Amino acid sequence: MDQQTRTAGTYVVAILLFMIAFIFFCFGIGLLFAFPDLLGLLGVVVLGLSGVFIYSGVRNLNDAKLMDRDATLQIRKATAVLEVSANEGKNLANPNQSPSDITVMAYWQYSNEEWTRFMKWERSRRKTSSTVEAVLIIIFGSLVLRNLRDASWTEAIAISGAFAVIYWTGKYYISMNSIGKRKSNEVILTSRSVIINGKVNSFSDGLYWLNKVELIEEKDISVLQFEYGWNTRKGPSSEEIRVPVPNNKIDEARELIRQY
């Protein structure tokens, strides 16, 4: 997931938290009029919960601003490094070329044919992954609704199917959006992120960490895959971002894996 999508999602969560806080605040104020009865004390508790939601919303707003600022900063610094490299002929992998903490590892450009081939390959891979997960949602969702809610098989499959379609659509388009619309068919690989056509996909920023980098070599295409992870309430989760390797950059890709 690219930084722009993460930022937008964080803003949405912040707005929802503020809406919940407003509801709790109004409810708590109403209960306070019953003070000193028990309902009045409950109003104090509800107002306290409203404060918690406001605090969480403010934190999400700050996180969104930081992510947006970081994405802009990464693009600026990466662009500056590339300009220095082009003008002075410096090695991109040389960390001394920039006073920042972002090292540009590689800069790849592609022909329209190479990029079109990669997009076709990536769409197929993303669709397959999303479809498998959607089918599992239908199967397990139907079983849960059938056994715990006494729903008929038709109702259970229909409800689970609706959720599966929403999940499939959301995941597929969000993941494909991370690649960005084709502008100049370019990829910048840095020590902290993969920048694809101007879309920053961070894999190391305090919240995310890089698990591994591997080279996928198939008959008609070679792809560099970055797997990164993050913590959730249910434990660590992971995602992949992939970029095509130009035909003349296979050796460079193998060297990059060692450097990461």
N, C-alpha and C positions, 0 to 999 in steps of 0.2 A: 504494500500500500504506500503510495507516495505521500510526501509531506503535506501537500495541499489538501488531499482527502482527509488525512489525519486531523489537520487543523480545522477543516469544516465540521468533521464529526465531533470534535471537542467543543466547538462553539455551540452545536446543536444540544449536546449534553448540558452545557452551562445554561442555555435558555430553558431547557426542561426543568433543571434544578431550581431556577429562579421562579418558574411557574408553580412548582410544588411548594416552594417556600411561601409564595404569596397566598396560596390556598390555606396552608397551615396557619399563616399569620392571621388571616381573616377569621378562621375557625377558632383560633386561640383567643383573639380579642373578644369574640362573642361569648366564649366560655368564662372569661374573666368577670363578666357581669354577675355571675352566680357566686362569686367569692363572698364569704369564706367557705361556702359549701364545697363538697368534693369535686364538683364540676369546675369550680373556680381553680382548684389546684391542678386539675387536668389541663386547664387552659394555660397555666404556667409551663407545664411540660410540653404542650403543643407549641408554644412560642419558642421554647428552647430548641425543639426540633426544627422549627422554621429557621432559627439562627444557624443550625448545623447545615441545612440545605443552602443557605445564603453563602456560608463559608466555602462549601464545596463548589458552588457555582463560580465564586470569585477565583478559586484555585484553578478551575478548568479554563476560565477566561485567560488567566495569566499563562497557563501552559500553552494555550492556543497561540497567544501572542509570541511566546518564546519560540515555538515551532516554526511559525511563519517567519520570524526574524532570522532564525537559524538557517532556513531554506534559502532565503535571499542572500544571506552572508556566504553560504557555501557556493552558490552560483557565482557571486562576485569574485570570491577568492580563487575559485577554479578557473574562471575566465582570465583573471589577472595572471595566474601562473602560466596558462597556455600562451598568453601574449608575450610574456617574458621568454618562454621557451622558443617561440617562433622567431623572435627578434634576435636572441642571443645563442640559439642552438643548444640550450641546456637540456640535460636528461630529465624527463618528466619525473622519474622515480627518485630524483635527488631531493631529499627533504630540506636542503639548505637554500632551495630556490625561493622559498616563501617564508616570511616571518610568522605565518599562521600555523595552526595545528592541523591544517588540511593539506595533505600531500596528494597531488595528482599522480596517479599510478599509470594511467594510459588514456589516450584520446583516439577513438576509432570513428571513422566515417565509412559510409556504405553506399553502394550503388542502389538505385531503385529496385533492381532485380534481387539483390541480396536482402534488402529490407522487406520486400513483398514476400519472399520465401520464408523469412523468419516470422512475419506476422501470421502467415497461414499456419505454420508449425505451432506457434504459441496459442493461437485461437483453438486449435484442435486439442492441445494439451489442457488448456484451461476448461474447455467445455467438458472434456472427459472427467476431470477431477470434480467439477461442480455437479455433474450428472450423477456420479457415484454417491456423493454426499447427499444429494436430493433424494435418491432412491432409498438410502438408509433412513432419512427423515420420514419418508412415507411408510416404510415398513415398521419402524419402532414407534412412530407416532400413532399409527393405526392400532397397533397392539395395546398401547397405553390407553387410548380412548375407548377401545373395545372392552378392556378388562377392568379399568378403573372408573370409567364414566358410563358404562353400560350402553355405549353408542352402537348403532348398527354398523355393519361392515361398510355399507355405502356412505354413511355419515362420517365414519372414522377415516376412510380413504379420501373422501372429498376434502375434509378439513386439513388432513395431513398433506394432501396434494397441493392445496392452496399455499400452505406455509412453505412447501418445498419449491414451488414456482417462484415465490417471493425471494427465498434464500438463493436459488440458482441465479436469478436475474441480478440480484444485488451483488453477489460475490463475483460473478463473471465480469460485469461491467466495471466494478470498482477495481478489480485486478488488472483488466485491460487498460483502464484509464491511467494506471501507473506508468504505462509505457509512453503516454503522451501522443498527441497528434503529430503526424509526420511533418517536419519542417525542413531539416537538412540531413536527416538520417544520421544522427551522431550520438555517441555515447562517451561520457566522461566517467572514468573510474577513479574514485578518490579513496583515501584511507578510511573515510567515514560513510561514504554513500555511493550510489550508482545514479548518475544523472543522465536520463534518457530523453532526448529532445526537449531539454529544459525542465523536465520533471525530476525533482529530487526525491530519491528513495533512500532514506537514511537507514543504516543497519548498525550504527554505533553512536549513540547520543545520550547515554545515561539510562534511557528507558529500554533501548534495544541493544542486542549484542549479536555479533557475528558467530554463527555456529561452525560453518564450513563453506568452502568454495570448491566447486568441482567442475570439470570439463566434460560435457556431454557430446560425444562424437557419434554422429549418425552418417548414413550414406551421403546425403545431400546437404547436410548442415552441421555446424559445430556451434555449441552454445555454452556460455559460461554461466553457471548457476550459483547464486549467493543465497544461502539459507541463514536466516536470522531469527532470533527468538526474543520473547518478552514475557513478563510475568502477568498472570491473571489470577483471579480469586481461586480458580480450580487448579492452578499450577502453571508451569511454563507452557507456552504455545509457540508455534513457529510458522513461517511463511517463506516463500521463495520469490526472488526476482531474477529474471534471466535476460541476458543480452546475447546477440549473435556475435560470433567471432569471425572477422573478415578472413578470407581464404589465405591471406599472406601473414596472418597474425597468430597462427596456432602455437608456434614456439613461444611467442610473447605471452600468450594466455597461460601456458604451462608454467612459465617463470613467475607470473603474477600469483598463481596459486601458492607457490612457495613463499612469496613475499607476504601474502595475507596470513 
